[in-house]
Amino acid sequence: MNKRWAPIILIAILLLVACGQKGLAEPVTLLDHEKKEVTFPPEKPTVFFFLTTYT
């Protein structure tokens, strides 16, 4: 990566993080691979991963 682009990218990331929400207003519900609903509560921080395959 060109050294001139690194500060611009870092400033853009900092701006996006600063303007983001502090938390979720409502729970997030997703479907897992077995078509079951999985709900992530807004009270606690949660890390989830998306693994996708295209066959």
Backbone atoms as SQL, in Angstrom:
CREATE TABLE atoms (id INTEGER PRIMARY KEY, chain TEXT, resi INTEGER, resn TEXT, atom TEXT, x REAL, y REAL, z REAL);
INSERT INTO atoms VALUES
  (1, 'A', 1, 'MET', 'N', 0.849, -1.173, 0.000),
  (2, 'A', 1, 'MET', 'CA', 0.000, 0.000, 0.000),
  (3, 'A', 1, 'MET', 'C', 0.895, 1.236, 0.000),
  (4, 'A', 2, 'ASN', 'N', 0.497, 2.194, -0.725),
  (5, 'A', 2, 'ASN', 'CA', 1.236, 3.438, -0.791),
  (6, 'A', 2, 'ASN', 'C', 1.167, 4.149, 0.563),
  (7, 'A', 3, 'LYS', 'N', 2.289, 4.700, 1.017),
  (8, 'A', 3, 'LYS', 'CA', 2.331, 5.343, 2.332),
  (9, 'A', 3, 'LYS', 'C', 1.460, 6.588, 2.402),
  (10, 'A', 4, 'ARG', 'N', 1.132, 7.172, 1.280),
  (11, 'A', 4, 'ARG', 'CA', 0.268, 8.365, 1.278),
  (12, 'A', 4, 'ARG', 'C', -1.180, 8.014, 1.595),
  (13, 'A', 5, 'TRP', 'N', -1.605, 6.792, 1.269),
  (14, 'A', 5, 'TRP', 'CA', -2.991, 6.392, 1.497),
  (15, 'A', 5, 'TRP', 'C', -3.260, 5.954, 2.933),
  (16, 'A', 6, 'ALA', 'N', -2.267, 5.510, 3.651),
  (17, 'A', 6, 'ALA', 'CA', -2.454, 4.998, 5.012),
  (18, 'A', 6, 'ALA', 'C', -3.083, 6.037, 5.947),
  (19, 'A', 7, 'PRO', 'N', -2.611, 7.292, 6.009),
  (20, 'A', 7, 'PRO', 'CA', -3.258, 8.260, 6.904),
  (21, 'A', 7, 'PRO', 'C', -4.697, 8.579, 6.496),
  (22, 'A', 8, 'ILE', 'N', -4.970, 8.589, 5.207),
  (23, 'A', 8, 'ILE', 'CA', -6.338, 8.865, 4.746),
  (24, 'A', 8, 'ILE', 'C', -7.276, 7.740, 5.165),
  (25, 'A', 9, 'ILE', 'N', -6.828, 6.509, 5.032),
  (26, 'A', 9, 'ILE', 'CA', -7.655, 5.368, 5.437),
  (27, 'A', 9, 'ILE', 'C', -7.865, 5.367, 6.945),
  (28, 'A', 10, 'LEU', 'N', -6.825, 5.646, 7.707),
  (29, 'A', 10, 'LEU', 'CA', -6.960, 5.688, 9.169),
  (30, 'A', 10, 'LEU', 'C', -7.902, 6.799, 9.623),
  (31, 'A', 11, 'ILE', 'N', -7.850, 7.948, 8.998),
  (32, 'A', 11, 'ILE', 'CA', -8.768, 9.042, 9.337),
  (33, 'A', 11, 'ILE', 'C', -10.195, 8.662, 8.992),
  (34, 'A', 12, 'ALA', 'N', -10.407, 8.002, 7.863),
  (35, 'A', 12, 'ALA', 'CA', -11.752, 7.569, 7.473),
  (36, 'A', 12, 'ALA', 'C', -12.302, 6.551, 8.473),
  (37, 'A', 13, 'ILE', 'N', -11.482, 5.598, 8.900),
  (38, 'A', 13, 'ILE', 'CA', -11.920, 4.608, 9.888),
  (39, 'A', 13, 'ILE', 'C', -12.249, 5.290, 11.211),
  (40, 'A', 14, 'LEU', 'N', -11.417, 6.211, 11.641),
  (41, 'A', 14, 'LEU', 'CA', -11.668, 6.938, 12.883),
  (42, 'A', 14, 'LEU', 'C', -12.976, 7.719, 12.807),
  (43, 'A', 15, 'LEU', 'N', -13.242, 8.341, 11.694),
  (44, 'A', 15, 'LEU', 'CA', -14.482, 9.097, 11.508),
  (45, 'A', 15, 'LEU', 'C', -15.700, 8.182, 11.556),
  (46, 'A', 16, 'LEU', 'N', -15.616, 7.025, 10.910),
  (47, 'A', 16, 'LEU', 'CA', -16.737, 6.086, 10.933),
  (48, 'A', 16, 'LEU', 'C', -16.999, 5.546, 12.334),
  (49, 'A', 17, 'VAL', 'N', -15.940, 5.271, 13.071),
  (50, 'A', 17, 'VAL', 'CA', -16.096, 4.763, 14.444),
  (51, 'A', 17, 'VAL', 'C', -16.694, 5.846, 15.342),
  (52, 'A', 18, 'ALA', 'N', -16.261, 7.083, 15.179),
  (53, 'A', 18, 'ALA', 'CA', -16.743, 8.179, 16.027),
  (54, 'A', 18, 'ALA', 'C', -18.207, 8.491, 15.767),
  (55, 'A', 19, 'CYS', 'N', -18.678, 8.288, 14.550),
  (56, 'A', 19, 'CYS', 'CA', -20.062, 8.611, 14.199),
  (57, 'A', 19, 'CYS', 'C', -21.006, 7.435, 14.389),
  (58, 'A', 20, 'GLY', 'N', -20.510, 6.296, 14.816),
  (59, 'A', 20, 'GLY', 'CA', -21.341, 5.105, 14.966),
  (60, 'A', 20, 'GLY', 'C', -22.219, 5.159, 16.202),
  (61, 'A', 21, 'GLN', 'N', -23.124, 4.215, 16.273),
  (62, 'A', 21, 'GLN', 'CA', -24.032, 4.111, 17.410),
  (63, 'A', 21, 'GLN', 'C', -23.294, 3.553, 18.618),
  (64, 'A', 22, 'LYS', 'N', -23.753, 3.923, 19.806),
  (65, 'A', 22, 'LYS', 'CA', -23.179, 3.380, 21.039),
  (66, 'A', 22, 'LYS', 'C', -23.730, 1.998, 21.342),
  (67, 'A', 23, 'GLY', 'N', -24.937, 1.714, 20.890),
  (68, 'A', 23, 'GLY', 'CA', -25.547, 0.419, 21.153),
  (69, 'A', 23, 'GLY', 'C', -26.726, 0.200, 20.226),
  (70, 'A', 24, 'LEU', 'N', -27.332, -0.966, 20.358),
  (71, 'A', 24, 'LEU', 'CA', -28.487, -1.295, 19.537),
  (72, 'A', 24, 'LEU', 'C', -29.766, -0.937, 20.263),
  (73, 'A', 25, 'ALA', 'N', -30.763, -0.508, 19.527),
  (74, 'A', 25, 'ALA', 'CA', -32.046, -0.167, 20.127),
  (75, 'A', 25, 'ALA', 'C', -32.906, -1.408, 20.326),
  (76, 'A', 26, 'GLU', 'N', -32.725, -2.419, 19.482),
  (77, 'A', 26, 'GLU', 'CA', -33.513, -3.641, 19.580),
  (78, 'A', 26, 'GLU', 'C', -32.622, -4.838, 19.264),
  (79, 'A', 27, 'PRO', 'N', -33.037, -6.033, 19.668),
  (80, 'A', 27, 'PRO', 'CA', -32.209, -7.217, 19.411),
  (81, 'A', 27, 'PRO', 'C', -32.093, -7.514, 17.915),
  (82, 'A', 28, 'VAL', 'N', -30.979, -8.141, 17.537),
  (83, 'A', 28, 'VAL', 'CA', -30.743, -8.547, 16.153),
  (84, 'A', 28, 'VAL', 'C', -31.052, -10.033, 16.047),
  (85, 'A', 29, 'THR', 'N', -31.890, -10.409, 15.071),
  (86, 'A', 29, 'THR', 'CA', -32.259, -11.801, 14.870),
  (87, 'A', 29, 'THR', 'C', -31.775, -12.251, 13.500),
  (88, 'A', 30, 'LEU', 'N', -31.041, -13.356, 13.484),
  (89, 'A', 30, 'LEU', 'CA', -30.512, -13.933, 12.248),
  (90, 'A', 30, 'LEU', 'C', -30.916, -15.394, 12.166),
  (91, 'A', 31, 'LEU', 'N', -30.790, -15.985, 10.979),
  (92, 'A', 31, 'LEU', 'CA', -31.043, -17.407, 10.794),
  (93, 'A', 31, 'LEU', 'C', -29.715, -18.144, 10.718),
  (94, 'A', 32, 'ASP', 'N', -29.633, -19.291, 11.414),
  (95, 'A', 32, 'ASP', 'CA', -28.418, -20.087, 11.317),
  (96, 'A', 32, 'ASP', 'C', -28.538, -21.072, 10.147),
  (97, 'A', 33, 'HIS', 'N', -27.569, -21.971, 10.021),
  (98, 'A', 33, 'HIS', 'CA', -27.545, -22.891, 8.890),
  (99, 'A', 33, 'HIS', 'C', -28.666, -23.917, 8.916),
  (100, 'A', 34, 'GLU', 'N', -29.310, -24.092, 10.065),
  (101, 'A', 34, 'GLU', 'CA', -30.436, -25.016, 10.177),
  (102, 'A', 34, 'GLU', 'C', -31.774, -24.294, 10.127),
  (103, 'A', 35, 'LYS', 'N', -31.757, -23.046, 9.704),
  (104, 'A', 35, 'LYS', 'CA', -32.947, -22.188, 9.566),
  (105, 'A', 35, 'LYS', 'C', -33.625, -21.913, 10.908),
  (106, 'A', 36, 'LYS', 'N', -32.849, -21.929, 11.988),
  (107, 'A', 36, 'LYS', 'CA', -33.353, -21.565, 13.310),
  (108, 'A', 36, 'LYS', 'C', -32.991, -20.113, 13.574),
  (109, 'A', 37, 'GLU', 'N', -33.873, -19.405, 14.256),
  (110, 'A', 37, 'GLU', 'CA', -33.602, -18.005, 14.582),
  (111, 'A', 37, 'GLU', 'C', -32.653, -17.903, 15.770),
  (112, 'A', 38, 'VAL', 'N', -31.662, -17.044, 15.637),
  (113, 'A', 38, 'VAL', 'CA', -30.706, -16.769, 16.706),
  (114, 'A', 38, 'VAL', 'C', -30.796, -15.279, 17.000),
  (115, 'A', 39, 'THR', 'N', -31.036, -14.920, 18.266),
  (116, 'A', 39, 'THR', 'CA', -31.198, -13.524, 18.653),
  (117, 'A', 39, 'THR', 'C', -30.017, -13.083, 19.486),
  (118, 'A', 40, 'PHE', 'N', -29.463, -11.926, 19.120),
  (119, 'A', 40, 'PHE', 'CA', -28.368, -11.323, 19.874),
  (120, 'A', 40, 'PHE', 'C', -28.937, -10.181, 20.698),
  (121, 'A', 41, 'PRO', 'N', -28.825, -10.250, 22.032),
  (122, 'A', 41, 'PRO', 'CA', -29.385, -9.196, 22.883),
  (123, 'A', 41, 'PRO', 'C', -28.580, -7.899, 22.781),
  (124, 'A', 42, 'PRO', 'N', -29.246, -6.747, 22.893),
  (125, 'A', 42, 'PRO', 'CA', -28.527, -5.474, 22.802),
  (126, 'A', 42, 'PRO', 'C', -27.815, -5.075, 24.095),
  (127, 'A', 43, 'GLU', 'N', -28.086, -5.757, 25.210),
  (128, 'A', 43, 'GLU', 'CA', -27.508, -5.359, 26.495),
  (129, 'A', 43, 'GLU', 'C', -26.028, -5.694, 26.603),
  (130, 'A', 44, 'LYS', 'N', -25.621, -6.832, 26.024),
  (131, 'A', 44, 'LYS', 'CA', -24.242, -7.286, 26.162),
  (132, 'A', 44, 'LYS', 'C', -23.520, -7.188, 24.824),
  (133, 'A', 45, 'PRO', 'N', -22.228, -6.908, 24.849),
  (134, 'A', 45, 'PRO', 'CA', -21.472, -6.937, 23.596),
  (135, 'A', 45, 'PRO', 'C', -21.369, -8.367, 23.071),
  (136, 'A', 46, 'THR', 'N', -21.533, -8.541, 21.781),
  (137, 'A', 46, 'THR', 'CA', -21.536, -9.862, 21.177),
  (138, 'A', 46, 'THR', 'C', -20.688, -9.853, 19.916),
  (139, 'A', 47, 'VAL', 'N', -19.913, -10.915, 19.731),
  (140, 'A', 47, 'VAL', 'CA', -19.144, -11.092, 18.508),
  (141, 'A', 47, 'VAL', 'C', -19.742, -12.292, 17.780),
  (142, 'A', 48, 'PHE', 'N', -20.076, -12.114, 16.512),
  (143, 'A', 48, 'PHE', 'CA', -20.565, -13.234, 15.735),
  (144, 'A', 48, 'PHE', 'C', -19.888, -13.228, 14.374),
  (145, 'A', 49, 'PHE', 'N', -19.787, -14.415, 13.790),
  (146, 'A', 49, 'PHE', 'CA', -19.067, -14.593, 12.534),
  (147, 'A', 49, 'PHE', 'C', -20.036, -15.073, 11.464),
  (148, 'A', 50, 'PHE', 'N', -19.842, -14.589, 10.246),
  (149, 'A', 50, 'PHE', 'CA', -20.599, -15.071, 9.104),
  (150, 'A', 50, 'PHE', 'C', -19.673, -15.916, 8.243),
  (151, 'A', 51, 'LEU', 'N', -20.002, -17.166, 8.104),
  (152, 'A', 51, 'LEU', 'CA', -19.277, -18.046, 7.201),
  (153, 'A', 51, 'LEU', 'C', -20.224, -18.389, 6.067),
  (154, 'A', 52, 'THR', 'N', -19.858, -18.078, 4.878),
  (155, 'A', 52, 'THR', 'CA', -20.736, -18.341, 3.752),
  (156, 'A', 52, 'THR', 'C', -20.021, -19.224, 2.748),
  (157, 'A', 53, 'THR', 'N', -20.805, -20.002, 2.033),
  (158, 'A', 53, 'THR', 'CA', -20.269, -20.804, 0.949),
  (159, 'A', 53, 'THR', 'C', -21.158, -20.588, -0.262),
  (160, 'A', 54, 'TYR', 'N', -20.534, -20.558, -1.401),
  (161, 'A', 54, 'TYR', 'CA', -21.265, -20.422, -2.655),
  (162, 'A', 54, 'TYR', 'C', -20.999, -21.675, -3.471),
  (163, 'A', 55, 'THR', 'N', -22.001, -22.519, -3.544),
  (164, 'A', 55, 'THR', 'CA', -21.812, -23.766, -4.300),
  (165, 'A', 55, 'THR', 'C', -22.793, -23.837, -5.428);
